[in-house]
Amino acid sequence: MFGLMKRLLRIGGMAMVGLATAGVHAQGFPAKPLRWIVGYPAGGGSDNAVRILAARLAEKLGQPVIVENHPGAATIVAAETAAKSAPDGYTLFSVDNGTVVFNPLLYKKLPYDPSRDFAPVALYGKFPLLLVVNPQVVPADSVASLVRLAKAAGGSMGYASPGLGSPQHLAGELFKEMTGAPLLHVPYKGTAPLTQDLLGGHIGVSFIGVPTGMRQVQAGKLRALGVAEPSRLPSLPEIPTLAQAGAGDIVAYAWQGVVVPAGTPAATVDRLSAALQAIVKSPDVQARLREIGVEPMEGGKADMAALTAGDLKRWGDVIRKRGITLEQ
């Protein structure tokens, strides 16, 4: 009995030491610069959004926040780097639905496991997608006419995406599932070559991000048939949703949020989450994000976890039905 009491007291003492250590860490955090890993090249929309947020986070925390770009392999390079980082709150990682939803569903093997290696912190934005056509190649002025033209082409009409497993690729597959349009997927190596071929008339249909798409729509080079959102965008009230355009309930966008390595002290995660949520709610930050084509997306840890779980179910169903798989 005496031995049992000693063991219980020792365990209880260890637990108290652990709690005290976590509390000290939270009180002293941050004591040095943080790094924010991004899985895309510098200068793109994802990178620009992070730099807007990182500058504000540095102000809130009183420490520099250094953005590190680790592009490559559908964010897999960056995810592996982040997953192997110390769980101390000093490494943040921008994930999107490609990182935590599409990659696990599409790749048979990954060097990271989103559910095991990362802890959600906060959401911050999404990139809405437009369904566009080059009217010189595909003279469709509505979703219904696009579907008719695609069926008349007998499966030879292509739609472009910036790569296999991208949100644009899966949006196209969902569009095919909902409308019966026999479109042929044509993957490119990035948005730049896709846009070049789309404007050059080498391909006529694509889901494309709002910033790039609307510049070309306003210039008369592309025609927007709908936006893959649950409601019209405040910045584009004249463009109907795809549901309003008759394509069914198609909601597809690239959302982004922040995670930290699993095992990061809960108090530290909470502090980072509160700081980021306050930043994203700031009207001037929201205005700056919209200027670069990012729709602000508010939400904390639970919101991010729920969105990820919902997307895994929704897109998993689409991927299984369409028989989509990728080999690494």
N, C-alpha and C positions, 0 to 999 in steps of 0.2 A: 504493500500500500504506500509506504514511504517513497519507494523507488518510482512508483507511478506518479505521485505528486511532484517529485523532482522533475520528471520528464515533462509533465504538463506545464510546470512553471517555466522550464527552459524553452518550450515551444512558444508559450505566451510571450516570453521575453523577446524571442526572435521576431515574432510578429510585430511587437511594439517597436523594435529597432527598425524593421522594414517600413512601418508607417512613418516613423520619425524621419527616416532617410528620404522617403518620398516627399514629405512636407518640406524638408530643408531644400531638396532639389527644386521644388516648385517655387519656394520663396527666393532662391538665388538665381532662378532662370529668367532670362538668359544672361550668362556671364561672358559670352564670347560671340563672334559672328555666327550666323546661321547660313546654311546653303540650301538653295531651292533647285532641285533637279527637274529639268524639262526634257521630254523625249522628242523634241522637234528642233530644227535648226534655228539659229538666231534670226530675227527679222520677220518671222511669220506671225500669223494671228495669235497662235498659242503662246509664243514667246513674248509678244508685245503685251498680252493680257497679264501674264505673270509679272512682267517688269513694272506695270502699273501698280499691281497689288504689293509686290515686294518692297517698293519704295515706301508705301504707306505702312506696311508691317514693320519696317525698320524704324519708322518714326514712333510707332506705338510701343515697340519693345526696347528701344534705346540701344539697339545693336544693328550693325550692317546685315543685310540679307543679300547674299551673293547668288546670282542666278547662274547655274551650270547647265549647259546644253549637251545632252548625250543622245543625239539623233541616231535612228537606225532601227531596222527590223520591226516596224510597227510598234514602237516604244518598248520593245523587249530589252534592248540594251540598257536603257535608262531604268527600267523596272528591276532588272537584275542588280544594277548598281545600288539602287535605293534599298532593295530587300536585304542586301549584305551590310548596310550601314548600321552604325551603333544606334540602339533604341533610346536615345537620350534627349530627343526633341530638337536637336541641332540640324537634322536633315529632314527637309520637306520634299515631297515628290508630287508633281502634278500628274494626275491620272485622268484618263477619259474613258468613255465606255468601250473604246477599243482595247485599252489596257486591262480592265477588270471584267469586261463582259464578252466582247467578241473574241479576243485571243484565247481565253480558256475554253470557249465553245468550238473554236475552229482549229486550234493546234493540238496535236496529240501529246506533245511534250513541250513544256515550258520550263525555263530556269527559275521561275518564281511561281508562287501560289497566292493569288490575291487575298483569299480568305485566311491564309495562315501567316503571310508575311507582312501585311499592312493593317493599320488601324485608320479608319476614316476620321477626317477632321472637319472639313466643310466643303460645300459646293460654292462655285463662284460664277459660272457662266456656261453658255451653250452657243453653238454655231448653227443657227437655223439653215435648212436646206430648201432650195427652190428647184422645182422641176422646170427645166428650160428646153427649148428646141432652137436650132438654127433654122429660121423659116425658109432660107434658100435651099435647104436640104430636106427638111421635114415640114411641109406647109400646114402644120396643125395650129388651129387657133383655140383649141379646147382639149380637155382630157379625152372626151368622147371621140374627137376626130383623130387624135393621136392613136388611140386604141384601134380605130378602123384602119388607119394607114399601116399600123404594125401588123394587123391580121392580113391585110392585103399583100404585104411584103413576104408573107409566108415564113417568118422567122429569120429573115436576113437583115432586118433593121437592128442596128446596134445601139446600145446605150453605154456611155463612158463613165468610168469611175476612176478615182486617183489610185486605186489599188485593190487587190483582193482582200476581202475582210474589212474594208473601210465602211464607215456609216453610209456613204453614197452607194456602195455596192449593195449593201443590205437593204437600203431604201428602195433601190431598183428591183430587187427580188421580191420585196413586199408589194410593190406596185404591180408586178407581174402576177403575184398570187391573188391580189384583190380585183384586178381588172381582166385577167386572162390575156393581156397583151403579150405576144410571143417575142419579146425583145431579147437580143443577144448581148450578153455582158462582154464589154471590151475594157479590160483593166489597163491603166496607164501607170507609169512610175511617178506619181505626183500630180498635183493640181496644175502646175505650169504647163507641162506638155499636153495635158487634157484640154486646157483652155485654148491653147494654140491650135490644136486640131479641130476643136469645136468651132472656133471662129473661122478657121480656114476651110470649113465645109467638108472635112474628112470624116466626120461623124456628126449626127444630127440631134442626139438626145442625151441629156445628162441631168443628174441631180448635182447641184453645185452650191457652194456656200453663198450666203447673201451678199457679202461685200463684193466679191468677184462677179457674181451673177447680175446684181443690179446695175453695176457700172455698164455692163454690156447691154442689158435690157434698155437702160436709159439712152444708150447710144444707138439703139435700133438694130443692133447686131444679133441679139437673142430675144426670144419671146418667152415670158414667164407664164406657165399654165397653172401653177399653184404652189403653195408653200406647205411643207410637211410639218405643220404645227397644229395643235388643238384649236387655236383661234388665230385670227389675223394678227400680224405683227403691227404694233403701233407705228413703226417706222415705214411700213408698206401697207397701208390700209386698203389700197386698191387691188392688192393681189389676194384672191380667195384661198382658203385652205383647200387641200386636196379633197377633203370630205365635201366641202361646199361645191367643188368642181366636179363631183360625181365619181371620184376614185375610191371612195370608202374611207374608213377611219385609218388613215396613214399618218402616223406621227413618227418622225425619224429625225434625229439631230445628234450632233456630237456634243455631249455635255462634258464638263471638266470640273474637277475638284481636287482637293489636297488630301494626301494621306501621309502618315509617318510610319517608320518601321514598327512592327508589332512588338509590344513590350515596353513602349515608351510610357513613362509614368502618367497615370490618368489625369493628375492635376495639371501636368504640362500640356497634355492634349486638350484639356478643357480651356486652358489659357489661350492656346493658339486658335482654337475653334472660336472662342468669344471675340478675339481680336479680328480674325478674318471675317466673321459675320458682320461685325460693326463696319469694317471697311467696305464690304460689298453693298451694305445698305446706304452708304454715303451717296447723296445725289450727284456730287461731282465725279465720283468714281464710276457710277452707273453711266453718266454722260460720256465719260472717256472710253468706257468699254464699248458703248454703242457706236462711237465714232469709228472704231476699228472692226465693227461687225459682230461684236460679241454681245449677246443678250444676257444681262445680269441674271444670275440664278441664285437665290438665297436658300440657305439650308445648313443645318449643323450635322453632327455625327449621325444621328438617327435618320435624318432625311436622306443622307447619302447612302447609308446602308440599305434603306428601303428602296431607293431608286435602283441601286445595283441589283437587289434581289428581284425586283419587278422586271428589269431588263433581261436578266438571265432567263427568266421564264418566257417572256414575250419573244425575244429574239432566238432563244433556243428552239421554240416551236417553228419559227420561220426557217431556221437553218436546217432542222431535221426534215421539214416538208420539202424544201428545195434541194436537199442532198448536198449541201455545201460543206466542203472540208478543205483544209490547207495542210500541206506538208512542209515542215520546217527544214 
